[in-house]
Amino acid sequence: MRYAYYTLLFAVVLTVSVMGFRGLRSTQPPIEVFPDMDRQARYKPQAASKFFADGRTDRPKVAGTVPRGRSETGAADPLFLAADDARYHGKAADGSFVRGFPVEVSETMIKRGQDRYAIYCAPCHGALGDGNGITKRYGMVATPTYHDDRLRQMAEGELFNTITHGKNTMMSYGDKLAPDERWAVVAYVRALQRAHHATINDVPLEKRGELK
């Protein structure tokens, strides 16, 4: 029982000691068990340095470097500034949605679009673009098919804009797909639409023998 009293007394003294010094100022640095690199040697801007031969902490830029957003000639970089409205916003100079593609369409591009489509679009729109994705089994019945006339006739720039900003219950994918990847997805959607409404006359003669 005596040890219990000693323990209680120690706890009271410790508590009073700790609480009693709260809010007091001290000229001594606090005791740090784990400083976590809070204070370490570092250079201040425009300060002197004995390490470098010129005695300066500020280092000159490496020869040939240019500021971000500028080309080597000093002109503004359209890629950085997204200055091409058609490529980066899907819109023409008058604000209307562009028709066609402001980037080169190639087999490599379409395959990239197929890859991105399978990841981000197929769960809702289906592998064939018919709106029969996996989410339909869980109650999302409003996903449109790409094969109706409204979406077949929609400008490519509007499809790009929808991918960028989302629409209705569709979320934005502008933070997940780079602009050229969005155009690749649009190109693949056009390929799905073309395939859905294709006829035997769309197949080259030398390829028809491969059809099943």
Backbone as CSV, one residue per row, in Angstrom:
resi,resn,N_x,N_y,N_z,CA_x,CA_y,CA_z,C_x,C_y,C_z
1,MET,0.826,-1.207,0.000,0.000,0.000,0.000,0.860,1.257,0.000
2,ARG,1.984,1.176,0.697,2.889,2.314,0.768,3.410,2.683,-0.618
3,TYR,3.678,1.667,-1.460,4.191,1.937,-2.802,3.127,2.600,-3.679
4,ALA,1.895,2.287,-3.384,0.811,2.928,-4.146,0.775,4.413,-3.870
5,TYR,0.965,4.775,-2.591,1.006,6.196,-2.234,2.197,6.892,-2.882
6,TYR,3.343,6.221,-2.874,4.530,6.793,-3.514,4.288,7.006,-5.014
7,THR,3.664,6.041,-5.644,3.370,6.152,-7.091,2.423,7.302,-7.370
8,LEU,1.385,7.420,-6.528,0.433,8.510,-6.696,1.099,9.861,-6.484
9,LEU,1.947,9.944,-5.490,2.656,11.190,-5.212,3.564,11.567,-6.374
10,PHE,4.238,10.600,-6.928,5.129,10.856,-8.069,4.335,11.358,-9.273
11,ALA,3.188,10.747,-9.522,2.355,11.155,-10.659,1.858,12.577,-10.481
12,VAL,1.459,12.933,-9.228,0.969,14.291,-8.971,2.082,15.306,-9.161
13,VAL,3.266,15.014,-8.609,4.397,15.932,-8.751,4.777,16.093,-10.216
14,LEU,4.786,14.989,-10.964,5.136,15.052,-12.380,4.128,15.882,-13.147
15,THR,2.870,15.684,-12.863,1.819,16.426,-13.564,1.906,17.916,-13.271
16,VAL,2.075,18.255,-11.998,2.185,19.670,-11.618,3.423,20.298,-12.238
17,SER,4.493,19.549,-12.284,5.741,20.073,-12.853,5.579,20.377,-14.333
18,VAL,4.955,19.446,-15.048,4.781,19.636,-16.490,3.777,20.745,-16.771
19,MET,2.640,20.690,-16.116,1.603,21.686,-16.359,2.020,23.070,-15.868
20,GLY,2.815,23.131,-14.820,3.203,24.409,-14.263,4.111,25.215,-15.162
21,PHE,4.840,24.542,-16.061,5.763,25.246,-16.946,5.149,25.545,-18.315
22,ARG,3.922,25.178,-18.516,3.281,25.456,-19.811,3.063,26.954,-19.975
23,GLY,3.402,27.478,-21.131,3.222,28.892,-21.408,4.382,29.760,-21.003
24,LEU,5.374,29.214,-20.279,6.528,30.007,-19.883,7.520,30.099,-21.035
25,ARG,8.211,31.199,-21.113,9.210,31.405,-22.162,10.592,31.058,-21.635
26,SER,11.398,30.609,-22.548,12.765,30.243,-22.171,13.710,30.638,-23.288
27,THR,14.897,31.043,-22.903,15.920,31.382,-23.902,16.671,30.143,-24.374
28,GLN,16.411,29.014,-23.751,17.078,27.783,-24.115,16.252,27.034,-25.168
29,PRO,16.920,26.391,-26.100,16.169,25.611,-27.098,15.470,24.437,-26.429
30,PRO,14.343,24.015,-26.984,13.617,22.893,-26.381,14.403,21.590,-26.540
31,ILE,14.107,20.666,-25.673,14.738,19.352,-25.755,14.052,18.560,-26.860
32,GLU,14.835,18.107,-27.818,14.290,17.346,-28.934,14.884,15.948,-28.924
33,VAL,14.031,14.991,-28.774,14.495,13.602,-28.845,14.711,13.199,-30.296
34,PHE,13.778,13.606,-31.155,13.879,13.320,-32.586,13.743,14.647,-33.345
35,PRO,14.830,15.293,-33.670,14.746,16.610,-34.341,14.179,16.551,-35.752
36,ASP,14.213,15.361,-36.371,13.622,15.201,-37.705,14.151,16.208,-38.721
37,MET,15.392,16.547,-38.626,16.041,17.442,-39.593,15.357,18.805,-39.664
38,ASP,14.757,19.248,-38.527,14.114,20.566,-38.516,15.127,21.688,-38.693
39,ARG,16.318,21.485,-38.173,17.371,22.482,-38.307,18.598,21.808,-38.894
40,GLN,19.008,22.304,-40.033,20.165,21.734,-40.700,20.871,22.829,-41.492
41,ALA,22.092,22.549,-41.825,22.884,23.535,-42.569,22.288,23.742,-43.954
42,ARG,22.117,24.987,-44.337,21.583,25.283,-45.661,22.056,26.683,-46.077
43,TYR,22.028,26.909,-47.369,22.416,28.208,-47.893,21.199,29.114,-48.004
44,LYS,21.403,30.378,-47.740,20.372,31.368,-47.961,20.617,32.054,-49.299
45,PRO,19.562,32.554,-49.975,19.740,33.212,-51.268,20.728,34.368,-51.187
46,GLN,21.614,34.429,-52.161,22.592,35.512,-52.310,23.567,35.593,-51.134
47,ALA,23.722,34.498,-50.420,24.685,34.479,-49.317,26.051,34.036,-49.829
48,ALA,27.045,34.175,-48.984,28.404,33.772,-49.357,28.595,32.277,-49.121
49,SER,29.524,31.703,-49.857,29.823,30.282,-49.714,31.313,30.060,-49.888
50,LYS,31.895,29.291,-48.997,33.300,28.931,-49.127,33.491,27.672,-49.967
51,PHE,32.375,27.039,-50.305,32.465,25.778,-51.042,32.766,26.012,-52.512
52,PHE,32.097,27.039,-53.107,32.258,27.299,-54.531,33.382,28.301,-54.769
53,ALA,34.042,28.156,-55.883,35.206,28.980,-56.179,34.861,30.461,-56.296
54,ASP,33.666,30.776,-56.787,33.302,32.186,-56.941,32.751,32.782,-55.653
55,GLY,32.651,31.984,-54.580,32.220,32.509,-53.293,30.744,32.795,-53.180
56,ARG,29.921,32.336,-54.144,28.486,32.609,-54.116,27.698,31.321,-53.883
57,THR,26.570,31.438,-53.173,25.685,30.283,-53.051,24.824,30.129,-54.298
58,ASP,24.411,31.250,-54.912,23.593,31.183,-56.128,24.446,30.696,-57.274
59,ARG,23.961,29.663,-57.949,24.729,29.094,-59.042,24.204,29.596,-60.379
60,PRO,25.072,29.854,-61.318,24.618,30.270,-62.654,23.910,29.116,-63.349
61,LYS,22.960,29.435,-64.250,22.210,28.385,-64.934,23.127,27.621,-65.882
62,VAL,22.805,26.382,-66.103,23.568,25.536,-67.006,23.406,26.046,-68.436
63,ALA,24.482,26.066,-69.165,24.442,26.566,-70.546,23.415,25.786,-71.364
64,GLY,22.591,26.503,-72.104,21.608,25.868,-72.976,20.232,25.692,-72.363
65,THR,20.086,25.964,-71.063,18.771,25.813,-70.444,17.877,26.987,-70.804
66,VAL,16.576,26.744,-70.843,15.593,27.783,-71.159,14.486,27.729,-70.113
67,PRO,13.820,28.843,-69.853,12.711,28.826,-68.889,11.582,27.944,-69.378
68,ARG,10.887,27.315,-68.442,9.748,26.490,-68.816,8.686,27.367,-69.460
69,GLY,8.147,26.884,-70.585,7.155,27.665,-71.297,7.750,28.481,-72.425
70,ARG,9.065,28.344,-72.629,9.723,29.062,-73.712,10.551,28.092,-74.536
71,SER,10.651,28.365,-75.823,11.487,27.551,-76.688,12.921,28.064,-76.617
72,GLU,13.830,27.392,-77.297,15.230,27.797,-77.270,15.439,29.169,-77.899
73,THR,14.507,29.592,-78.752,14.613,30.914,-79.380,14.008,32.005,-78.507
74,GLY,13.384,31.591,-77.392,12.755,32.568,-76.515,11.280,32.756,-76.771
75,ALA,10.759,32.122,-77.838,9.341,32.254,-78.152,8.510,31.384,-77.220
76,ALA,7.238,31.750,-77.045,6.340,30.973,-76.179,6.137,29.584,-76.758
77,ASP,6.140,28.585,-75.900,5.944,27.196,-76.297,4.448,26.894,-76.307
78,PRO,3.838,26.618,-77.470,2.388,26.374,-77.519,1.979,25.138,-76.731
79,LEU,2.859,24.147,-76.598,2.522,22.956,-75.831,2.329,23.294,-74.364
80,PHE,3.229,24.125,-73.833,3.137,24.505,-72.418,1.949,25.427,-72.176
81,LEU,1.719,26.343,-73.084,0.656,27.324,-72.900,-0.704,26.814,-73.349
82,ALA,-0.745,25.639,-73.999,-1.995,25.098,-74.533,-2.680,26.143,-75.418
83,ALA,-1.872,26.787,-76.262,-2.373,27.906,-77.061,-3.204,27.467,-78.259
84,ASP,-3.120,26.185,-78.636,-3.887,25.678,-79.768,-5.267,25.263,-79.262
85,ASP,-6.264,26.100,-79.484,-7.603,25.827,-78.956,-8.186,24.535,-79.502
86,ALA,-7.923,24.243,-80.763,-8.470,23.027,-81.353,-7.878,21.792,-80.686
87,ARG,-6.579,21.789,-80.476,-5.906,20.611,-79.921,-6.166,20.439,-78.435
88,TYR,-6.185,21.540,-77.694,-6.258,21.441,-76.241,-7.645,21.704,-75.671
89,HIS,-8.557,22.239,-76.501,-9.898,22.526,-76.006,-10.994,21.982,-76.909
90,GLY,-10.612,21.513,-78.091,-11.601,20.956,-78.996,-12.486,21.998,-79.656
91,LYS,-12.024,23.260,-79.659,-12.859,24.333,-80.181,-12.132,25.133,-81.263
92,ALA,-12.916,25.656,-82.179,-12.393,26.521,-83.231,-12.276,27.944,-82.699
93,ALA,-11.740,28.837,-83.535,-11.527,30.225,-83.115,-12.832,30.926,-82.759
94,ASP,-13.948,30.516,-83.382,-15.238,31.161,-83.105,-15.960,30.539,-81.915
95,GLY,-15.312,29.579,-81.253,-15.910,28.955,-80.072,-16.708,27.710,-80.347
96,SER,-16.912,27.384,-81.627,-17.659,26.172,-81.962,-16.754,24.953,-81.846
97,PHE,-17.346,23.778,-81.679,-16.574,22.550,-81.573,-16.025,22.156,-82.950
98,VAL,-14.769,21.745,-82.970,-14.125,21.405,-84.236,-14.642,20.061,-84.739
99,ARG,-14.624,19.927,-86.031,-14.917,18.642,-86.668,-13.619,18.115,-87.272
100,GLY,-13.421,16.830,-87.161,-12.151,16.269,-87.577,-11.179,16.271,-86.404
101,PHE,-9.921,15.991,-86.703,-8.905,15.849,-85.662,-7.773,16.858,-85.878
102,PRO,-7.428,17.602,-84.849,-6.313,18.551,-84.958,-4.953,17.883,-84.779
103,VAL,-4.933,16.576,-84.580,-3.696,15.806,-84.464,-3.730,14.697,-85.498
104,GLU,-2.570,14.170,-85.823,-2.484,13.116,-86.826,-3.081,11.818,-86.291
105,VAL,-3.954,11.228,-87.082,-4.568,9.954,-86.714,-3.774,8.828,-87.361
106,SER,-3.294,7.911,-86.548,-2.496,6.796,-87.032,-2.948,5.520,-86.327
107,GLU,-2.441,4.396,-86.801,-2.773,3.127,-86.161,-2.277,3.096,-84.718
108,THR,-1.081,3.645,-84.510,-0.536,3.698,-83.148,-1.424,4.523,-82.235
109,MET,-1.906,5.640,-82.760,-2.781,6.509,-81.960,-4.071,5.790,-81.600
110,ILE,-4.674,5.096,-82.570,-5.937,4.414,-82.311,-5.741,3.284,-81.305
111,LYS,-4.626,2.594,-81.377,-4.358,1.537,-80.396,-4.185,2.123,-78.999
112,ARG,-3.572,3.299,-78.921,-3.472,3.978,-77.634,-4.866,4.350,-77.130
113,GLY,-5.706,4.807,-78.046,-7.073,5.130,-77.672,-7.838,3.903,-77.210
114,GLN,-7.609,2.772,-77.851,-8.247,1.520,-77.439,-7.826,1.141,-76.021
115,ASP,-6.556,1.317,-75.725,-6.041,0.997,-74.395,-6.670,1.896,-73.333
116,ARG,-6.707,3.212,-73.592,-7.291,4.140,-72.632,-8.812,3.934,-72.517
117,TYR,-9.443,3.624,-73.628,-10.885,3.373,-73.628,-11.219,2.172,-72.744
118,ALA,-10.427,1.103,-72.853,-10.684,-0.095,-72.061,-10.585,0.180,-70.570
119,ILE,-9.726,1.127,-70.184,-9.527,1.439,-68.772,-10.599,2.386,-68.249
120,TYR,-10.865,3.463,-68.971,-11.696,4.533,-68.440,-13.131,4.555,-68.975
121,CYS,-13.376,3.990,-70.137,-14.686,4.138,-70.772,-15.513,2.857,-70.797
122,ALA,-14.843,1.735,-71.058,-15.560,0.474,-71.225,-16.397,0.069,-70.010
123,PRO,-15.981,0.350,-68.764,-16.818,-0.059,-67.628,-18.246,0.470,-67.713
124,CYS,-18.455,1.635,-68.283,-19.802,2.187,-68.425,-20.341,2.010,-69.839
125,HIS,-19.536,2.356,-70.837,-20.017,2.372,-72.216,-19.912,1.015,-72.908
126,GLY,-19.231,0.066,-72.285,-19.113,-1.254,-72.885,-17.963,-1.344,-73.860
127,ALA,-17.459,-2.548,-74.047,-16.327,-2.756,-74.949,-16.669,-2.399,-76.388
128,LEU,-17.942,-2.500,-76.749,-18.374,-2.196,-78.118,-18.939,-0.785,-78.253
129,GLY,-18.976,-0.051,-77.154,-19.527,1.296,-77.210,-21.034,1.334,-77.261
130,ASP,-21.684,0.230,-76.863,-23.138,0.146,-76.953,-23.847,0.483,-75.649
131,GLY,-23.088,0.943,-74.641,-23.692,1.313,-73.372,-23.951,0.155,-72.437
132,ASN,-23.481,-1.029,-72.787,-23.711,-2.215,-71.963,-22.461,-2.586,-71.177
133,GLY,-21.971,-1.635,-70.386,-20.815,-1.898,-69.548,-21.194,-2.608,-68.265
134,ILE,-20.184,-2.941,-67.487,-20.410,-3.675,-66.247,-21.272,-2.887,-65.267
135,THR,-21.200,-1.540,-65.341,-21.967,-0.730,-64.398,-23.473,-0.854,-64.612
136,LYS,-23.883,-1.297,-65.782,-25.308,-1.445,-66.050,-25.919,-2.533,-65.171
137,ARG,-25.095,-3.499,-64.780,-25.595,-4.568,-63.909,-25.846,-4.060,-62.493
138,TYR,-25.308,-2.891,-62.186,-25.451,-2.345,-60.843,-26.336,-1.111,-60.809
139,GLY,-27.187,-0.981,-61.809,-28.202,0.061,-61.765,-27.965,1.276,-62.623
140,MET,-26.810,1.400,-63.283,-26.565,2.564,-64.129,-27.115,2.262,-65.530
141,VAL,-28.353,2.634,-65.730,-29.033,2.253,-66.975,-29.085,3.397,-67.979
142,ALA,-28.585,4.576,-67.610,-28.720,5.747,-68.484,-27.510,5.954,-69.389
143,THR,-26.550,5.034,-69.400,-25.363,5.215,-70.244,-25.756,5.099,-71.710
144,PRO,-25.478,6.113,-72.521,-25.905,6.071,-73.932,-25.010,5.174,-74.774
145,THR,-25.546,4.750,-75.879,-24.752,4.030,-76.862,-24.121,5.015,-77.833
146,TYR,-22.903,4.720,-78.240,-22.230,5.595,-79.197,-22.795,5.437,-80.613
147,HIS,-23.684,4.478,-80.795,-24.077,4.126,-82.153,-25.394,4.745,-82.595
148,ASP,-25.974,5.627,-81.753,-27.155,6.337,-82.226,-26.717,7.528,-83.071
149,ASP,-27.634,8.033,-83.845,-27.298,9.086,-84.809,-26.793,10.364,-84.129
150,ARG,-27.316,10.664,-82.945,-26.902,11.903,-82.269,-25.401,11.906,-81.992
151,LEU,-24.873,10.806,-81.481,-23.450,10.754,-81.159,-22.598,10.478,-82.394
152,ARG,-23.155,9.822,-83.371,-22.404,9.610,-84.615,-22.188,10.925,-85.349
153,GLN,-23.155,11.829,-85.243,-23.065,13.114,-85.937,-22.439,14.207,-85.067
154,MET,-22.165,13.916,-83.810,-21.584,14.916,-82.918,-20.164,15.259,-83.362
155,ALA,-19.796,16.525,-83.262,-18.455,16.954,-83.645,-17.410,16.295,-82.752
156,GLU,-16.255,15.988,-83.350,-15.182,15.365,-82.581,-14.759,16.253,-81.413
157,GLY,-14.787,17.555,-81.612,-14.413,18.470,-80.545,-15.351,18.401,-79.360
158,GLU,-16.643,18.119,-79.610,-17.597,18.005,-78.497,-17.359,16.709,-77.729
159,LEU,-17.013,15.642,-78.419,-16.649,14.402,-77.730,-15.418,14.641,-76.857
160,PHE,-14.454,15.343,-77.413,-13.239,15.685,-76.661,-13.592,16.513,-75.426
161,ASN,-14.481,17.475,-75.598,-14.892,18.336,-74.489,-15.597,17.541,-73.395
162,THR,-16.404,16.571,-73.789,-17.102,15.742,-72.814,-16.123,14.901,-72.011
163,ILE,-15.128,14.353,-72.681,-14.105,13.588,-71.967,-13.352,14.496,-71.005
164,THR,-13.074,15.715,-71.438,-12.296,16.644,-70.628,-13.047,17.092,-69.383
165,HIS,-14.316,17.473,-69.550,-15.059,18.102,-68.455,-16.162,17.223,-67.865
166,GLY,-16.488,16.127,-68.526,-17.572,15.294,-68.044,-18.920,15.860,-68.462
167,LYS,-19.977,15.077,-68.212,-21.324,15.534,-68.568,-22.334,14.702,-67.795
168,ASN,-23.315,15.381,-67.194,-24.337,14.713,-66.385,-23.665,13.873,-65.297
169,THR,-23.901,12.570,-65.300,-23.296,11.717,-64.271,-21.884,11.252,-64.633
170,MET,-21.439,11.578,-65.816,-20.085,11.190,-66.234,-19.072,12.162,-65.650
171,MET,-18.069,11.632,-64.989,-17.055,12.470,-64.382,-16.062,12.978,-65.415
172,SER,-15.279,13.962,-65.030,-14.242,14.506,-65.905,-13.032,13.576,-65.922
173,TYR,-12.451,13.423,-67.107,-11.225,12.642,-67.243,-10.059,13.504,-67.705
174,GLY,-10.248,14.829,-67.590,-9.188,15.742,-67.989,-7.943,15.611,-67.141
175,ASP,-8.102,15.149,-65.894,-6.951,14.989,-65.018,-6.317,13.610,-65.141
176,LYS,-6.912,12.743,-65.921,-6.404,11.382,-66.073,-5.844,11.106,-67.465
177,LEU,-6.343,11.822,-68.445,-5.900,11.621,-69.824,-5.311,12.914,-70.373
178,ALA,-4.119,12.820,-70.937,-3.505,13.975,-71.590,-4.338,14.352,-72.815
179,PRO,-4.227,15.597,-73.301,-5.041,16.006,-74.451,-4.936,15.059,-75.644
180,ASP,-3.725,14.655,-76.007,-3.580,13.762,-77.154,-4.170,12.392,-76.879
181,GLU,-4.185,11.958,-75.612,-4.835,10.689,-75.274,-6.344,10.805,-75.414
182,ARG,-6.876,11.973,-75.095,-8.319,12.184,-75.271,-8.686,12.120,-76.746
183,TRP,-7.845,12.706,-77.594,-8.105,12.607,-79.037,-7.982,11.162,-79.502
184,ALA,-7.063,10.411,-78.895,-6.915,8.997,-79.255,-8.180,8.224,-78.896
185,VAL,-8.784,8.539,-77.753,-10.034,7.888,-77.366,-11.143,8.252,-78.343
186,VAL,-11.212,9.528,-78.733,-12.222,9.956,-79.705,-12.038,9.190,-81.015
187,ALA,-10.797,9.031,-81.449,-10.530,8.300,-82.686,-10.979,6.848,-82.566
188,TYR,-10.751,6.254,-81.392,-11.177,4.859,-81.211,-12.696,4.753,-81.170
189,VAL,-13.364,5.746,-80.575,-14.827,5.753,-80.589,-15.340,5.823,-82.019
190,ARG,-14.708,6.645,-82.834,-15.107,6.716,-84.245,-14.876,5.365,-84.936
191,ALA,-13.810,4.673,-84.563,-13.555,3.350,-85.135,-14.646,2.368,-84.717
192,LEU,-15.083,2.430,-83.459,-16.170,1.564,-82.999,-17.460,1.871,-83.753
193,GLN,-17.737,3.152,-83.965,-18.949,3.530,-84.693,-18.897,3.057,-86.134
194,ARG,-17.734,3.193,-86.724,-17.582,2.754,-88.126,-17.744,1.241,-88.218
195,ALA,-17.167,0.520,-87.260,-17.261,-0.942,-87.291,-18.693,-1.406,-87.077
196,HIS,-19.421,-0.697,-86.206,-20.791,-1.104,-85.894,-21.705,-0.983,-87.104
197,HIS,-21.446,0.001,-87.941,-22.298,0.241,-89.106,-21.612,-0.155,-90.412
198,ALA,-20.574,-0.955,-90.298,-19.810,-1.325,-91.494,-20.542,-2.365,-92.334
199,THR,-20.193,-2.404,-93.609,-20.704,-3.429,-94.533,-19.511,-4.118,-95.167
200,ILE,-19.767,-5.150,-95.911,-18.699,-5.905,-96.570,-17.919,-5.019,-97.530
201,ASN,-18.571,-3.966,-98.032,-17.901,-3.074,-98.968,-16.828,-2.222,-98.294
202,ASP,-16.859,-2.149,-96.939,-15.834,-1.399,-96.216,-14.551,-2.206,-96.037
203,VAL,-14.586,-3.489,-96.344,-13.423,-4.355,-96.163,-12.683,-4.477,-97.484
204,PRO,-11.376,-4.193,-97.506,-10.614,-4.350,-98.752,-10.719,-5.778,-99.291
205,LEU,-10.677,-5.910,-100.598,-10.837,-7.224,-101.218,-9.832,-8.232,-100.689
206,GLU,-8.577,-7.799,-100.505,-7.546,-8.725,-100.060,-7.709,-9.167,-98.615
207,LYS,-8.591,-8.485,-97.863,-8.812,-8.831,-96.459,-10.110,-9.619,-96.231
208,ARG,-10.949,-9.692,-97.228,-12.254,-10.324,-97.030,-12.137,-11.822,-96.750
209,GLY,-11.083,-12.424,-97.253,-10.897,-13.850,-97.005,-10.579,-14.168,-95.549
210,GLU,-10.187,-13.161,-94.794,-9.861,-13.372,-93.381,-11.076,-13.294,-92.480
211,LEU,-12.207,-12.839,-93.057,-13.411,-12.714,-92.257,-14.013,-14.096,-91.974
212,LYS,-14.579,-14.248,-90.808,-15.238,-15.501,-90.450,-16.738,-15.387,-90.688
